[in-house]
């Protein structure tokens, strides 16, 4: 067997990074060894990764030398930032700059950077349809990641840009169907009916990273935009109903109403869903499901994911 390529995985105890660790270690050809990066290598989550076979090392994005050390000696790296840990686009860009500089210093041969579209390319800040947030963004956690793409290019890091999307797993947490006053399960989303919402099983991000790395240098300098399905709100509700075993109706909430709810992140989420909706043709059009299903073996559509998670969906409904 040829020597395994060491792949560093940032955010290894998180949703995206954890899925990437598991997908790399599950590679039938055993082509990859995993170096799992985390701020706390002594945590229970980190120990679980060790039990799977990953080498767990400390990397703190506020300590650039720790990131350089963690990336030294690896062939490739999956890099991701967590906007929601602090809610600041400026801080996310600072973290991205640390990752780009560290990858360059460590001579990483192939970075897969988890990113998103910069909404300002389609929606200028002077467009009045949504409020400007943090002084210069429509959707800060999108725009900062998209803006961060250039940091890797400018640093000369061989990079594949992996555009992600809405997670199916949201339907088991903050966006699970809730019973209305009449007792009917209701999927309530700030999204216009008839528009298409791209979604993905977060674990399929890991399988996509394996596919990209398995292709050698073919996708360096290129963008891969990921989704597992494109459905309307009513279609998501209908397919949830199939597995829950009772009707689920879709209820659209106006974007401005949602933005005004006052909870932390309400404006950000309202803007995000308006971007998904107003530019659904562009967003879903960049995610060619036919090509993706060939490229990523086992990529799940929503119906498959929902069936596999039926019991969990019933519990949260």
ChimeraX attribute file (.defattr): number of C-alpha atoms within 10 A of each C-alpha:
attribute: neighborCount
match mode: 1-to-1
recipient: residues
	/A:1	6
	/A:2	6
	/A:3	9
	/A:4	13
	/A:5	16
	/A:6	18
	/A:7	25
	/A:8	31
	/A:9	30
	/A:10	31
	/A:11	23
	/A:12	28
	/A:13	24
	/A:14	14
	/A:15	15
	/A:16	24
	/A:17	27
	/A:18	22
	/A:19	22
	/A:20	30
	/A:21	32
	/A:22	19
	/A:23	21
	/A:24	23
	/A:25	19
	/A:26	15
	/A:27	14
	/A:28	9
	/A:29	9
	/A:30	14
	/A:31	18
	/A:32	23
	/A:33	21
	/A:34	27
	/A:35	25
	/A:36	30
	/A:37	28
	/A:38	25
	/A:39	19
	/A:40	15
	/A:41	19
	/A:42	12
	/A:43	11
	/A:44	11
	/A:45	15
	/A:46	22
	/A:47	16
	/A:48	13
	/A:49	21
	/A:50	16
	/A:51	9
	/A:52	13
	/A:53	16
	/A:54	23
	/A:55	18
	/A:56	23
	/A:57	20
	/A:58	18
	/A:59	23
	/A:60	18
	/A:61	22
	/A:62	13
	/A:63	12
	/A:64	17
	/A:65	15
	/A:66	17
	/A:67	25
	/A:68	22
	/A:69	16
	/A:70	25
	/A:71	29
	/A:72	16
	/A:73	15
	/A:74	20
	/A:75	19
	/A:76	24
	/A:77	25
	/A:78	27
	/A:79	22
	/A:80	22
	/A:81	22
	/A:82	14
	/A:83	19
	/A:84	11
	/A:85	8
	/A:86	9
	/A:87	16
	/A:88	16
	/A:89	23
	/A:90	13
	/A:91	15
	/A:92	24
	/A:93	22
	/A:94	16
	/A:95	22
	/A:96	24
	/A:97	20
	/A:98	21
	/A:99	24
	/A:100	28
	/A:101	21
	/A:102	24
	/A:103	30
	/A:104	21
	/A:105	17
	/A:106	19
	/A:107	19
	/A:108	22
	/A:109	16
	/A:110	24
	/A:111	27
	/A:112	25
	/A:113	26
	/A:114	22
	/A:115	27
	/A:116	21
	/A:117	22
	/A:118	21
	/A:119	24
	/A:120	18
	/A:121	10
	/A:122	11
	/A:123	17
	/A:124	12
	/A:125	18
	/A:126	10
	/A:127	11
	/A:128	9
	/A:129	13
	/A:130	21
	/A:131	19
	/A:132	19
	/A:133	15
	/A:134	14
	/A:135	9
	/A:136	13
	/A:137	21
	/A:138	25
	/A:139	27
	/A:140	26
	/A:141	26
	/A:142	24
	/A:143	21
	/A:144	26
	/A:145	24
	/A:146	22
	/A:147	18
	/A:148	22
	/A:149	23
	/A:150	13
	/A:151	18
	/A:152	23
	/A:153	13
	/A:154	11
	/A:155	15
	/A:156	14
	/A:157	23
	/A:158	21
	/A:159	26
	/A:160	26
	/A:161	21
	/A:162	22
	/A:163	21
	/A:164	22
	/A:165	25
	/A:166	17
	/A:167	17
	/A:168	22
	/A:169	20
	/A:170	13
	/A:171	17
	/A:172	17
	/A:173	12
	/A:174	9
	/A:175	15
	/A:176	21
	/A:177	25
	/A:178	16
	/A:179	14
	/A:180	12
	/A:181	8
	/A:182	6
	/A:183	8
	/A:184	14
	/A:185	21
	/A:186	19
	/A:187	24
	/A:188	18
	/A:189	20
	/A:190	22
	/A:191	26
	/A:192	21
	/A:193	17
	/A:194	12
	/A:195	18
	/A:196	23
	/A:197	26
	/A:198	26
	/A:199	24
	/A:200	23
	/A:201	24
	/A:202	23
	/A:203	22
	/A:204	23
	/A:205	28
	/A:206	23
	/A:207	23
	/A:208	24
	/A:209	25
	/A:210	22
	/A:211	17
	/A:212	21
	/A:213	24
	/A:214	14
	/A:215	11
	/A:216	10
	/A:217	14
	/A:218	11
	/A:219	19
	/A:220	19
	/A:221	15
	/A:222	12
	/A:223	16
	/A:224	21
	/A:225	22
	/A:226	25
	/A:227	30
	/A:228	29
	/A:229	22
	/A:230	23
	/A:231	19
	/A:232	18
	/A:233	23
	/A:234	20
	/A:235	19
	/A:236	23
	/A:237	21
	/A:238	19
	/A:239	18
	/A:240	27
	/A:241	19
	/A:242	15
	/A:243	18
	/A:244	21
	/A:245	10
	/A:246	13
	/A:247	16
	/A:248	23
	/A:249	23
	/A:250	21
	/A:251	17
	/A:252	15
	/A:253	16
	/A:254	14
	/A:255	22
	/A:256	17
	/A:257	13
	/A:258	20
	/A:259	20
	/A:260	11
	/A:261	12
	/A:262	10
	/A:263	9
	/A:264	9
	/A:265	13
	/A:266	17
	/A:267	23
	/A:268	24
	/A:269	18
	/A:270	26
	/A:271	26
	/A:272	23
	/A:273	21
	/A:274	21
	/A:275	19
	/A:276	23
	/A:277	22
	/A:278	17
	/A:279	18
	/A:280	18
	/A:281	14
	/A:282	12
	/A:283	20
	/A:284	22
	/A:285	13
	/A:286	15
	/A:287	22
	/A:288	16
	/A:289	20
	/A:290	9
	/A:291	9
	/A:292	17
	/A:293	15
	/A:294	10
	/A:295	15
	/A:296	20
	/A:297	12
	/A:298	12
	/A:299	24
	/A:300	19
	/A:301	19
	/A:302	22
	/A:303	17
	/A:304	14
	/A:305	16
	/A:306	25
	/A:307	15
	/A:308	12
	/A:309	15
	/A:310	16
	/A:311	12
	/A:312	12
	/A:313	21
	/A:314	17
	/A:315	10
	/A:316	14
	/A:317	19
